């Protein structure tokens, strides 16, 4: 293997949102001993990712489900959603009483969020914040990622609306329980991994990827060695992916130790 790509929430992170000492040790050994590049692919922003993975030897970061790619601190790729589409989607979400945030460049526009949102976006203190009380507060912006939080019934209504009206313009993914992400159609973790593989001249057969949720499928389908966690969504478990133990039991580290370091 030449490249390891791992999701964060539900995959590399425990439910307490920590990278275990074991996972840190194993991943850093793989980078040093096997000369493997390590990439994190997450729906989170760059500040949140770096804060959570500061002890890992990472060069490339995939943020916002592929809407942004960083080489260390340098932004090398970015795609946003059309501003008129953003405005319509946000207003529709508000009509359905869904909580949401929308991020563009160094700004975050949001309604009141609960702990689930805080879990996903703990880098928001680095961004200029705009609190939205009503539809009238929504301004046109080219947002890079929109996140909706709520009940599955309302999220499904919104997803159906968005995919019917803008299915050729945006991608929608569930990134967690009750969390729906929306990005530009050109963006996914898979397209971002492909971009990095091209930059590094690494064949897809030499890439191993770890994930647990719907927003990981694009990269799992792309790589030669896709691995899912024991705690993955049920629909992922039906696919022909390799499997490891849960995020709370160091599934990423144990799989790499058994299948890369000790091979």
NORQUI-V960138 format. One record per pair of residues at least 6 apart in sequence whose C-alpha atoms are under 6 Angstrom apart, sorted by sequence separation. I is the first residue (numbers start at 1). J is the second residue. If there is no record, write none. Layout:
# NORQUI-V960138
i,j
I,J
I,J
This chain:
# NORQUI-V960138
i,j
13,19
31,37
70,76
102,108
174,180
220,226
245,251
62,69
69,76
102,109
173,180
244,251
61,69
69,77
101,109
173,181
61,70
68,77
101,110
172,181
60,70
68,78
100,110
172,182
60,71
67,78
100,111
171,182
59,71
60,72
67,79
99,111
171,183
59,72
170,183
171,184
170,184
171,185
227,241
229,243
230,244
170,185
226,241
227,242
228,243
229,244
230,245
231,246
169,185
207,223
212,228
227,243
229,245
230,246
207,224
208,225
209,226
210,227
211,228
212,229
229,246
45,63
208,226
209,227
210,228
44,63
204,223
205,224
38,58
43,63
44,64
107,127
109,129
111,131
204,224
212,232
213,233
39,60
40,61
41,62
42,63
43,64
106,127
107,128
108,129
109,130
110,131
111,132
39,61
43,65
107,129
109,131
110,132
42,65
152,178
151,178
150,178
190,218
149,178
190,219
149,179
189,219
148,179
148,180
3,36
7,40
147,180
2,36
3,37
4,38
5,39
6,40
7,41
8,42
147,181
3,38
5,40
6,41
7,42
146,181
146,182
145,182
145,183
175,213
104,143
103,143
104,144
174,214
175,215
103,144
173,214
103,145
173,215
102,145
91,135
102,146
101,146
101,147
100,147
100,148
99,148
100,149
99,149
98,150
87,140
83,140
83,141
83,142
82,142
81,142
80,142
81,143
80,143
81,144
80,144
48,122
48,123
47,123
81,184
80,184
67,187
66,187
66,188
65,188
66,189
65,189
66,192
11,211
4,207
6,209
2,206
3,207
4,208
5,209
6,210
7,211
1,206
4,209
1,207
26,253
23,253
14,247
14,248
11,247
10,247
